[in-house]
């Protein structure tokens, strides 16, 4: 029994590859949310998202984790899938055909320590100094995906080859890439100076422009073949998921500039000056147009693309998995893992995964599956270290999938 479920963003959906029941058709729904970071603790993120007060202890716990470069990532994926199993063509090859409708949301960032300190302590501690803001990268993308594909289950014997083609509907995008950035604060607080080489792209967030802001396409490729080491059999698989792009429409915003900005406030001589300043000088739009003028035009971006490899060996009482994956177009590190899968009586299965890389560096995750006739229920909990030690480590995630096969 192969039970590859954890970190599903790095794998082809196992329901396409392997029928969990005895039926001819499968229908399923799933959802997962995952957060991890090498620096920003789970407790800090929880308080931030809830709008709760962030005290100095929470800030200092993050500061103690900060390194020269720091990572943060979040993903939200959910959808529905349908599969037709073992359909034959010319009596030579058996195919699994599938269709899937998905929503995908990714946030990915890397940043130097001064970015966090400026955001949550202000620039007063940097009086007479320059805060280093680069390299700073932030990507936030969400889109919907309609995929149709097939998997040939007997290529050259027992090998499997699958291909899926997707139409993408781009919903939202925000990309910030600061390759060079410093913020100098005058020791007497009379002015601040920003040196910045920044590229910025965003979809239009005004009312009526928050959905269907772009379109694109992607392809998924999967290949697996059996192997045998001594008396132990196994399966080696490799896959590429979401290799594609989105073209954002002409209402999208872009900024690309390498320049220096100096802001020394404004002079107030009376109440009228204060009123005019509040209306004309302090508005978000006027400051943006003056210092960060945006242009509207269409552009292309690549979506997060995962390349993965996995070796699953049957050891008799359990399966041992070794694997790795890397997500392009994000700021995650390559991820390497070892996982043990074990089956129990009455249709229960469980697994434990230990990994290194990604956003949080170290990872421990567990999964539980229950087989009830032709129904399969999967639950996963990710980043146990960030859940158990939420005040010092960053990470938390969970997933659920319900699959049912029909005669």
MILOLO-177270 format. One record per residue (C-alpha): x, y, z. Coordinates in steps of 0.05 Angstrom, whole numbers, plus 32768, in hexadecimal, padded with zeros to 4 digits. Layout:
XYZ...
//
This chain:
800080008000801D80437FEC8007807C8018802980BB7FFF7FFE80F3801B802781268041803D8164801C800D81567FE4802381947FBF8062816E7FAB803F812F7F928010811A7F5C7FCC810A7F7B7FD280C17F917F8880B77F827F9980BE7F387FD2808C7F3C7FB280587F697F6980467F727F5B80467FBD7F1D801A7FB57F017FE67F857ED580147F5D7EDC802D7F167ED180777F257EEC80A27F5D7ED480E67F777EF6810D7FAE7EFF814F7FD17F3B81697FF77F5881A580197F9A81B9803A7FB881F6805B800281FB806D802E8230808D8078822C809C80B2825B80A980FB825880BD80F2829580EA80AA82AC80F6808C8282812D80478262812C80328289816A804582CB8149801E82BB81097FE182A581317FDE82E681587FEB830F81197FB382EE80F17F8282F3812C7F92833D81347FA88331817B7FDC835B819F80238348818C804E835281CA8099835881CE80A1830F81E2808082F881A080AD8328817980EC8313819C80DE82C9819080DE82D98146811C8306814B814382CD816D813482A18130814982D480FB818482C380CE81A582E78094816D82CC8067812882B6808180F08290805F80A5828E806680708267803F80268259803F7FF9823080127FAE8224800E7F9681EE7FDD7F5281CF7FD67F2881AF7F9F7F0481737F827F1B813A7F567EFB81037F2C7F1F80C67F0F7F0B808F7EDE7F3680527EE97F53801C7EBB7F3480337E797F55800D7E407F6880277DFB7F757FF47DC37F797FBE7DFA7FC37FCF7E037FC580067E377F9C80157E757F8E805D7E877F7580847EC37F5280C37EAA7F4680FC7EDB7F2981427EE17F3781727F1B7F2181B77F317F5081D97F627F5D821B7F867FA5822B7F987FC082637FC2800B826E7FD1803182A07FFB807D829D7FF980B182CD801580FA82D5802881148311804E8150832C80768148833980C28141838580BA8100837D809380DF835C80CF80FD838D810180E683CA80D980A083AD80D0809583A0811B80C483CF813F80C5840A81108102843180F781138455813981478420814D816A842E810B81768479811781B9848A80F681BB844580D581A484238095817583E78099818483B28066814483A08041815E8372800B815A833F7FF0811083417FFF80DF83177FD68095830C7FE0806582E67FB3801B82DC7FBE7FF482B97F877FB082987F847F8E82777F497F5C82427F357F6D82047F0C7F4481D67EE07F6D81997ECD7F60815E7E9E7F9181257E957FA080DB7E937FD080A97EAF7FE7806C7E887FEF80347EBB801780027E91804D80267E6980807FF37E5380687FC27E8880597FDE7ECE807280257EC48040805F7EC8803E80A07EA1800E80D87EAE8000811C7E8F7FCF81527EA57FBE81937E827F9F81CE7EA87F7C820F7E997F8B82447ECD7F61827F7EE47F8D82B27F077F6C82D37F437FA082FD7F687FEA830B7F66801C83357F8D806783307F7F809C835A7FA080E683517F8E811683817FAF815D83707F98817C83AC7FBA815E83D47FF3817583FF802E814E842E805B81778464807D8159848A80B9817684CE80CB819084CD8113816485098123812784ED81008125852580CC812284F7808F812684B080768148849980368135845A80108163843C7FDC813D84087FB5814283DC7F7880FD83BC7F7680CF83977F47808583947F5A804B83727F378003836E7F4F7FBD83617F377F8983987F3D7F6A83947F837F3383C87F787EEB83AF7F807ED583877F437F1C83737F317F2B833E7F667F1983007F3B7F2B82E87EF57F6783167EEE7F8E82E77EC07F8F82A57E9C7FC482707E8D7FD582277E867FFF81F27EA7801581AA7E9E802181707ECF804E81357EBF805680F57EE7808080B67EDD808B807A7F0980AC80357F0280B47FFA7F3080F77FE27F4B81127FAA7F76814C7FAD7FA8815F7F687FC3811C7F4A7FD480F97F8D7FDF80CE7FAC7FA980BF7FF57FA180AA802D7F7480D280697F5B80A980A57F4480B880EC7F2B808981247F1B8081816C7F05804481907F1E802881D47F07805B81E57ED2803A82227EB4802B826C7EB37FF582A17EBB7FEC82DE7E8F7FD083167EBA7FA183497E997FB083917E857F9283AC7EC67FCD838E7EEC7FFF83BC7F0E804B83BD7F05808683E47F2180D083DC7F11810184107F298147841A7F468148845D7F6A815084847FAB811784A47FD2811E84D8800880E384E9803580E98523806680A0852C8077807B856E806E807785B18090803985C580B98030860F80C87FE8860D80DD7FA785E780E07F9885F280977FDC85D480857FCD859780AF7F89858D808F7FA5859480497FDF856680597FB0853280747F87853480357FBB853E7FFF7FFE8527801A7FED84EC80467FBE84C680197FD4848180047FC984907FBA7FF084D17FBA802C84B27FDE802B84767FB0802684A07F71806084CC7F88809184977FA0807A84557F80805584657F3E803484267F23802584157EDA7FEC83EB7EC07FFF83B57E8F7FFA836A7E818032833A7E94804182F07E9D805782CB7EDC806882827EE98041825D7F1E806082337F56807A81F47F33808D81B67F5A80C081817F4580C081437F7080E080FE7F7580CC80C57FA380E3807E7FB180B280517FD680CC800D7FEE80A07FD5800A80C27FBA8049808B7F89805A806A7FA5809880747FED808080898018804580C68045804680C58084801B810080B1800980F380EF7FE0810181377FCF80DC81717FAF80E981B87F9B80B781EF7F8B80CE82207F5580B482687F5580B3826A7FA180E882777FD680E682327FF4812582077FFB812881C17FDE81068190800D81208149801D80F98117804680F480D0806180B080B3806F80968072808C8051805880798030802080A07FED7FFC809A7FC47FE280D47F867FB880DB7F407FCF80CA7F577FFC80917F83802C80B97FC48048809E7FF5807B80BA8036809D80A7806D80C780C6809980F6809E80D9811980B280F6814C8083812981838078812181C1804C80E481E7803480D48226805B80DC820D80A3811E81E58099810A81AB80C680C7818880C2809F815080E3805A813C80C98028810480D47FEF80E880AB7FB580B980B97F89809580877F4A806B80907F30803C80597EE5802F80607ED1800180267ED7802E7FE97EE1806E80117F24808980267F2D80C1805A7F7180E280637F87811380997FCB8133809D7FED816280D0802C818780B9806581A980DE805B81898121809781AF813B807481F2812E803481D98150805581BC818E808881F58197805F822E81798084826481A180C88252818380BC823081408092824181038064821080E1801E81F280E27FF381CF80AF7FBB819E80A47F98817A806B7F5C814E805F7F45812580237F0780FA80197F0680CB7FDD7ED180997FC87ED180687F8E7E9280507F6B7E8380107F45
//
